[in-house]
């Protein structure tokens, strides 16, 4: 929409709007990951095998459908 020639507002299609929101979300996730990687030290990590053992989980008995990493 125009008002005295300069654009007054933009009306994107629903698909374009959703794509824009997804891009915004992805940018935020990327920024969060970059911040976390600045302070990453592999010496501070715990192997998944050790975490599973501490929690009584046998990784050999799990199928891929049972595992959800977040």
C-alpha positions as CSV (number, residue, x, y, z in Angstrom):
1,X,0.0,0.0,0.0
2,X,1.2,3.4,-0.9
3,X,0.5,6.8,0.7
4,X,1.9,9.8,-1.2
5,X,4.2,7.4,-3.1
6,X,6.4,5.9,-0.3
7,X,5.3,2.4,0.8
8,X,3.1,2.5,3.8
9,X,2.9,-1.2,4.5
10,X,3.6,-4.6,2.9
11,X,1.0,-7.4,2.8
12,X,2.8,-10.7,2.2
13,X,1.0,-13.9,1.2
14,X,0.5,-16.4,4.1
15,X,3.2,-18.6,2.6
16,X,5.7,-15.8,2.4
17,X,4.8,-14.7,5.9
18,X,5.3,-18.3,7.3
19,X,8.6,-18.6,5.4
20,X,9.8,-15.3,6.9
21,X,8.9,-16.5,10.4
22,X,10.8,-19.7,9.8
23,X,13.8,-17.8,8.6
24,X,13.6,-15.6,11.7
25,X,13.4,-18.7,13.9
26,X,16.4,-20.3,12.2
27,X,18.4,-17.1,12.5
28,X,17.7,-17.1,16.3
29,X,18.7,-20.8,16.6
30,X,21.9,-20.1,14.7
31,X,22.7,-17.1,16.9
32,X,22.1,-19.3,20.1
33,X,24.3,-22.1,18.7
34,X,27.1,-19.6,17.9
35,X,27.0,-18.2,21.4
36,X,27.2,-21.6,22.9
37,X,30.1,-22.7,20.7
38,X,32.1,-19.7,21.9
39,X,32.2,-21.2,25.4
40,X,32.4,-24.9,24.3
41,X,35.1,-27.0,25.9
42,X,35.1,-30.7,25.0
43,X,36.6,-31.4,28.4
44,X,33.3,-30.3,30.0
45,X,31.2,-32.8,28.0
46,X,29.9,-36.2,29.2
47,X,29.8,-39.1,26.8
48,X,26.3,-40.4,26.1
49,X,27.4,-43.8,27.1
50,X,28.2,-42.6,30.6
51,X,25.0,-40.6,30.9
52,X,23.0,-43.7,29.8
53,X,24.8,-45.9,32.3
54,X,24.2,-43.5,35.2
55,X,20.5,-43.6,34.4
56,X,20.2,-47.3,33.9
57,X,19.7,-47.1,30.1
58,X,21.2,-49.8,27.9
59,X,21.8,-48.1,24.5
60,X,22.0,-51.4,22.7
61,X,18.4,-52.1,23.5
62,X,17.1,-48.8,22.1
63,X,15.8,-48.4,18.6
64,X,16.2,-45.2,16.7
65,X,12.5,-44.4,17.3
66,X,13.1,-44.5,21.1
67,X,15.8,-41.8,21.0
68,X,14.9,-38.1,20.9
69,X,17.8,-35.7,21.5
70,X,16.8,-32.1,22.1
